[in-house]
């Protein structure tokens, strides 16, 4: 089963504050690119949970076994939608912040004083809040313990699996 991430565009628009349909700031095509980039960048967080094409068509990775719900409820799990939109909002707003970085400043002369430094601070704070929210929703791969396996020397040499002491019960008569 496949599904396009296009249905997340209205949620992403709401998230980035682009809600006036008469004069959208971002084109749907750019938001779609941000959603595709979002799913791709989250692959390392999720261990390639989803497979996505350039056109934004998502399928579940068959080798990933930890889906909580079947595909009948949607290819993308509901709890993952918010994470994808938050990451896409970060990608979109970081790009627009970089694009408008030279427009932030202040000047004054003898009669007039103009400053939009506060707007720049507000945008930076918004990005900081989005990153904090994303960190609270999903743990970074760098902050996660590895899923290593531990074998004792006895297990390695003999192939015999040692049972931990707390699971073994000895009955003494």
Secondary structure as the mmCIF struct_conf table of DSSP 4:
data_model
#
loop_
_struct_conf.conf_type_id
_struct_conf.id
_struct_conf.beg_label_comp_id
_struct_conf.beg_label_asym_id
_struct_conf.beg_label_seq_id
_struct_conf.end_label_comp_id
_struct_conf.end_label_asym_id
_struct_conf.end_label_seq_id
STRN STRN1 UNK A 2 UNK A 4
HELX_RH_3T_P HELX_RH_3T_P1 UNK A 5 UNK A 8
HELX_RH_AL_P HELX_RH_AL_P1 UNK A 9 UNK A 16
TURN_TY1_P TURN_TY1_P1 UNK A 17 UNK A 17
TURN_TY1_P TURN_TY1_P2 UNK A 21 UNK A 22
BEND BEND1 UNK A 23 UNK A 23
BEND BEND2 UNK A 25 UNK A 26
HELX_RH_AL_P HELX_RH_AL_P2 UNK A 28 UNK A 41
TURN_TY1_P TURN_TY1_P3 UNK A 42 UNK A 42
HELX_RH_AL_P HELX_RH_AL_P3 UNK A 43 UNK A 46
TURN_TY1_P TURN_TY1_P4 UNK A 47 UNK A 47
BEND BEND3 UNK A 48 UNK A 48
STRN STRN2 UNK A 50 UNK A 52
TURN_TY1_P TURN_TY1_P5 UNK A 54 UNK A 55
STRN STRN3 UNK A 57 UNK A 60
TURN_TY1_P TURN_TY1_P6 UNK A 62 UNK A 63
BEND BEND4 UNK A 68 UNK A 69
HELX_RH_3T_P HELX_RH_3T_P2 UNK A 71 UNK A 73
BEND BEND5 UNK A 75 UNK A 76
HELX_RH_AL_P HELX_RH_AL_P4 UNK A 78 UNK A 99
TURN_TY1_P TURN_TY1_P7 UNK A 100 UNK A 100
HELX_RH_3T_P HELX_RH_3T_P3 UNK A 101 UNK A 103
STRN STRN4 UNK A 106 UNK A 108
BEND BEND6 UNK A 110 UNK A 111
STRN STRN5 UNK A 113 UNK A 115
HELX_RH_AL_P HELX_RH_AL_P5 UNK A 117 UNK A 137
BEND BEND7 UNK A 138 UNK A 138
HELX_RH_3T_P HELX_RH_3T_P4 UNK A 141 UNK A 143
BEND BEND8 UNK A 144 UNK A 144
HELX_LH_PP_P HELX_LH_PP_P1 UNK A 145 UNK A 146
HELX_RH_AL_P HELX_RH_AL_P6 UNK A 153 UNK A 158
HELX_LH_PP_P HELX_LH_PP_P2 UNK A 160 UNK A 164
HELX_RH_3T_P HELX_RH_3T_P5 UNK A 165 UNK A 167
#
